[in-house]
Amino acid sequence: MMRKKNIIILYKMKKSPRRSHKKSAKRSPKKSVKRSVKRSAKKSHKKRKASPYIKFATKYFKEHKSTGKKATQLMKEAGAAWRKMSDAEKKKF
């Protein structure tokens, strides 16, 4: 009798699976088609030129990276240095 109860309990557990909170368990084929379209569109996307400020900031960051400061602090300093520069100095970038 005990064995029968165990089998029934196991059967009931298998019969009603738990639902996961993740929605990624079942995906519709429509979503995968849309993703493939988006990926192919991204591949054909051309990057635009970096702005002079971005060129300056990357150069500033590389030069001052060894000081041991955090990246956020370095970029704040780069922005302050950029604002202090004259237009003639900015034209180099």
Buried (B, 14 or more C-beta within 10 A) or exposed (E): EEEEEEEEEEEEEEEEEEEEEEEEEEEEEEEEEEEEEEEEEEEEEEEEEEEEBEEBBEEBBEEBEEEEEEEEEBBEBBBEBBEEBEEEEEEEB
